[in-house]
């Protein structure tokens, strides 16, 4: 018997806010940064409950221990790599427990959890962390020798961790109120390039073990394992893979090849699109939409981007980043592949996440991030957080969120929304965004009380493909875009909207991929923020709505369209923090050494931000004519 519909079930769908990229103490890097919070702690935090201060934080430390607003869904995505190793290293009785690696591993955890002994900013990374990081850069990694005969000890403990991850998800799943998913992260870094994926399962029917980079050293091998162990080999099992941080992928994330480097066939492209329907476009390691001067002249592509190729690398101004490191260029490459083989491997929608390693799912508010960081004892206090930003250009924003349009708050409804890409990404705030495309959406739809119903009946939502135009259609498709400002937490109004844009990509008559940004609503009201006080001024919009018709539509050119909305400018978290520390860069000689990074170009040049959101695209294929 199917379950009873949820009380708020809505055939026109409700927006649900969530996080599908969160690390807890089961992740090797979280525990080495002193984090002790479990998946259960994470689920409590996501629902708005407070969690204890970490052991490395003094009682006087300012730290967010409770979300301003709870989430509707979440998943713990701990690194599947070394689930077993860290257990072997911390459970007496295993032969590997006394290995040199495990002794150093335990020492590092002890230091990380001690506020007085914690690693000072600027000191070298501990060797045990480097050993693990280097292992994940190998093209065909193997387990550490501490794992016993045929790796049986590590495999046995991997199973125990995976079972507990599942148990935590089941324990906190509250259908119609709070949804959880069994999940993990596959953490491949071949040669130092990030090609990580988060693996999300629909329900409690999952494989016996997670597939890590150790077992599958290429994404295609991961997909094959998920196909054989879940989709095609385990009745009731369903799964998707979500790539993230493509900005550090060295162009590998959207490379249109098979594992052996051969070109994709139609079947290859279709399979990839089906198993990876989404891309994480924004998180605490930066934005992956686009980069100015990397196949784009879009000035708004300078948002939270970093001058780095690899995840662990020294930033260098003007560094060249391969074009296929960015989602927009991946979408354009998908159009070209569709032309070549008849299927689009990069037909993906957008989600955001924090990638927090503190188990603090959804802690993306600018004012909270300045007191929390996302990587445990490495950035739990201002001097550490500022050092990481100025010295590495890396963990430097609060990350984003995923908002899905689903009929109800249940696993099936939310997972179905993820698979059909009816989901959008935000840079951490919670504006409401709807996006439909069709051939017969009336231009007056925004004026109707039933605007969404009209758009839904006459079009396809974000993530969809335009149907064949009716015989009576003339001109280009119409797009209904509606946005409302984030209402904000209680007693703290959200920021008004500034404008809506449509980003179009297409293949021209010469077979080249092109793009253009159209301003379609708003953008005509002045607003500003005083960086010294963070007080805002000017006007914006509580809501924006328009029906836009593509004025440059060519029926024979395949294309995609997605909406991007901007909020009015506000102070960035780093500006808030440096103001609170009363740093006066005009008197640099008297700035305390711990806070001198407030005056570094990295921070001084990023004092103001415009929070934003990105809809999943809508595609047009000439084959529908």
LINTA-V465955 format. One record per backbone hydrogen bond with DSSP energy under -1.0 kcal/mol. CO is the residue of the C=O (numbers start at 1). NH is the residue of the N-H. E is the energy in kcal/mol with one decimal. If there is no record, write none. Layout:
co | nh | e
CO | NH | E
CO | NH | E
This chain:
co | nh | e
6 | 9 | -2.0
10 | 13 | -2.2
14 | 406 | -2.3
16 | 404 | -2.4
17 | 72 | -3.4
17 | 73 | -1.2
18 | 402 | -2.4
19 | 75 | -1.2
21 | 355 | -1.6
22 | 77 | -2.9
23 | 359 | -1.3
24 | 27 | -2.4
27 | 31 | -2.3
28 | 32 | -1.2
30 | 35 | -2.2
31 | 34 | -1.4
33 | 377 | -3.7
37 | 25 | -2.9
38 | 42 | -2.3
39 | 43 | -2.4
40 | 44 | -2.1
41 | 45 | -2.7
42 | 46 | -2.7
43 | 47 | -1.1
44 | 49 | -2.4
45 | 48 | -2.0
46 | 71 | -3.5
54 | 57 | -1.7
58 | 61 | -2.1
65 | 51 | -1.6
72 | 179 | -2.3
73 | 19 | -1.3
74 | 181 | -1.0
78 | 185 | -2.5
80 | 83 | -1.4
82 | 86 | -2.0
84 | 88 | -2.6
85 | 89 | -2.3
87 | 91 | -1.1
91 | 94 | -1.3
94 | 97 | -1.3
96 | 99 | -1.9
99 | 103 | -2.3
100 | 104 | -2.2
101 | 105 | -2.3
102 | 106 | -2.4
103 | 107 | -1.9
104 | 108 | -2.2
105 | 109 | -1.9
106 | 110 | -2.2
107 | 111 | -2.4
108 | 112 | -2.6
109 | 113 | -1.6
111 | 114 | -1.4
114 | 118 | -1.4
120 | 123 | -1.9
126 | 130 | -2.0
127 | 131 | -2.6
128 | 132 | -1.7
129 | 133 | -2.9
130 | 134 | -2.9
131 | 135 | -1.7
132 | 136 | -1.5
134 | 137 | -1.5
136 | 189 | -1.7
137 | 191 | -2.9
144 | 147 | -1.6
145 | 148 | -1.0
147 | 153 | -1.8
147 | 154 | -1.1
148 | 151 | -2.1
149 | 152 | -2.3
151 | 155 | -2.3
152 | 156 | -2.3
153 | 157 | -2.0
154 | 158 | -2.3
155 | 159 | -2.0
156 | 160 | -1.4
157 | 161 | -2.3
158 | 162 | -2.7
159 | 163 | -2.4
160 | 164 | -1.9
161 | 165 | -2.5
162 | 166 | -2.1
163 | 167 | -2.5
164 | 168 | -2.6
165 | 169 | -1.9
166 | 170 | -2.5
167 | 171 | -2.6
168 | 172 | -1.7
174 | 177 | -2.8
174 | 178 | -2.8
178 | 174 | -3.1
179 | 74 | -2.0
182 | 201 | -2.4
184 | 199 | -3.2
185 | 80 | -2.8
186 | 197 | -2.4
188 | 195 | -2.5
189 | 192 | -2.7
190 | 193 | -1.7
196 | 244 | -1.6
197 | 186 | -3.2
198 | 242 | -2.7
199 | 184 | -1.6
200 | 240 | -2.1
212 | 216 | -2.2
218 | 222 | -1.9
219 | 223 | -2.8
220 | 224 | -2.1
221 | 225 | -2.2
222 | 226 | -2.6
223 | 227 | -2.2
224 | 228 | -2.6
225 | 229 | -3.0
226 | 230 | -1.2
226 | 231 | -1.9
227 | 232 | -3.9
230 | 234 | -1.9
234 | 237 | -2.3
238 | 202 | -2.3
240 | 200 | -2.5
242 | 198 | -2.4
243 | 280 | -2.8
245 | 248 | -1.9
246 | 249 | -2.2
248 | 194 | -2.8
249 | 252 | -1.9
252 | 255 | -1.5
255 | 257 | -1.9
258 | 261 | -2.0
262 | 258 | -2.7
265 | 269 | -2.5
266 | 270 | -2.4
267 | 271 | -2.3
268 | 272 | -2.4
269 | 273 | -2.3
270 | 274 | -1.7
271 | 275 | -2.2
272 | 276 | -2.1
275 | 241 | -2.9
277 | 349 | -2.8
279 | 351 | -2.0
281 | 288 | -3.2
282 | 353 | -2.1
283 | 286 | -2.1
284 | 396 | -1.4
286 | 283 | -1.6
288 | 327 | -3.2
289 | 328 | -2.5
291 | 294 | -2.3
296 | 293 | -2.7
298 | 301 | -1.9
304 | 287 | -2.6
306 | 308 | -2.1
307 | 316 | -2.0
316 | 319 | -1.7
322 | 325 | -1.8
323 | 326 | -1.8
324 | 254 | -1.0
326 | 330 | -1.9
327 | 331 | -2.6
328 | 332 | -2.0
329 | 333 | -2.5
330 | 334 | -2.0
331 | 335 | -1.5
332 | 336 | -1.7
333 | 337 | -2.4
334 | 338 | -2.3
335 | 339 | -2.0
336 | 340 | -1.9
337 | 341 | -3.1
338 | 342 | -1.5
346 | 348 | -1.4
349 | 279 | -2.1
351 | 281 | -2.6
353 | 400 | -3.2
354 | 284 | -1.4
356 | 23 | -2.7
359 | 361 | -1.1
360 | 363 | -1.8
362 | 364 | -2.2
365 | 369 | -2.7
366 | 370 | -1.3
368 | 371 | -1.9
369 | 373 | -2.2
374 | 357 | -3.3
375 | 378 | -1.6
376 | 379 | -1.6
381 | 385 | -2.6
382 | 386 | -3.0
383 | 387 | -1.5
384 | 388 | -2.4
385 | 389 | -1.8
386 | 390 | -2.7
387 | 391 | -3.1
388 | 392 | -1.5
388 | 394 | -1.0
389 | 393 | -1.3
394 | 396 | -2.1
401 | 426 | -1.9
402 | 18 | -3.0
403 | 424 | -2.6
404 | 16 | -2.5
406 | 14 | -3.4
407 | 10 | -2.1
408 | 410 | -1.6
409 | 176 | -2.7
410 | 414 | -2.7
411 | 415 | -2.9
412 | 416 | -2.5
413 | 417 | -1.8
414 | 418 | -2.2
415 | 419 | -2.5
416 | 420 | -2.2
417 | 422 | -1.9
421 | 423 | -2.0
422 | 405 | -2.5
424 | 403 | -2.6
425 | 614 | -2.5
426 | 401 | -1.0
432 | 484 | -2.0
434 | 482 | -2.1
435 | 462 | -1.4
436 | 480 | -2.1
437 | 460 | -3.0
438 | 478 | -3.3
442 | 445 | -1.9
444 | 447 | -1.8
445 | 448 | -1.7
448 | 451 | -1.1
450 | 454 | -2.5
451 | 455 | -2.5
452 | 456 | -2.8
453 | 457 | -2.2
454 | 458 | -1.7
460 | 437 | -2.5
461 | 464 | -2.0
464 | 619 | -2.1
470 | 473 | -1.9
477 | 550 | -1.6
478 | 438 | -2.5
479 | 548 | -2.8
480 | 436 | -2.4
481 | 546 | -2.1
482 | 434 | -2.7
483 | 544 | -2.7
484 | 432 | -2.2
489 | 492 | -2.0
496 | 568 | -2.6
497 | 541 | -2.1
498 | 523 | -2.9
499 | 566 | -2.3
500 | 520 | -2.2
500 | 521 | -1.4
501 | 564 | -2.4
502 | 518 | -3.0
503 | 562 | -2.0
504 | 516 | -2.2
505 | 560 | -2.3
506 | 514 | -3.3
508 | 511 | -1.9
512 | 508 | -2.9
514 | 506 | -1.8
516 | 504 | -2.8
518 | 502 | -2.6
521 | 500 | -2.7
526 | 539 | -2.2
528 | 537 | -2.6
530 | 534 | -3.7
535 | 530 | -2.8
537 | 528 | -2.2
541 | 497 | -3.2
542 | 485 | -2.9
544 | 483 | -3.0
546 | 481 | -2.6
548 | 479 | -2.5
554 | 557 | -2.4
558 | 507 | -1.6
559 | 620 | -3.0
560 | 505 | -2.2
561 | 618 | -2.4
562 | 503 | -3.1
563 | 615 | -2.8
564 | 501 | -2.6
565 | 613 | -1.8
566 | 498 | -3.3
570 | 609 | -2.5
572 | 576 | -2.1
573 | 577 | -2.5
574 | 578 | -2.5
575 | 579 | -2.3
576 | 580 | -2.2
577 | 581 | -2.0
578 | 583 | -2.1
579 | 582 | -1.5
584 | 587 | -1.7
587 | 590 | -2.0
588 | 591 | -1.4
592 | 595 | -1.7
595 | 598 | -2.0
596 | 599 | -2.0
597 | 600 | -1.8
600 | 604 | -3.1
601 | 605 | -2.3
603 | 606 | -1.7
607 | 572 | -2.3
609 | 570 | -2.4
611 | 567 | -2.7
612 | 427 | -2.2
613 | 565 | -2.2
614 | 425 | -2.3
617 | 463 | -2.7
618 | 561 | -2.1
619 | 466 | -3.2
620 | 559 | -2.1
621 | 624 | -2.4
622 | 625 | -2.2
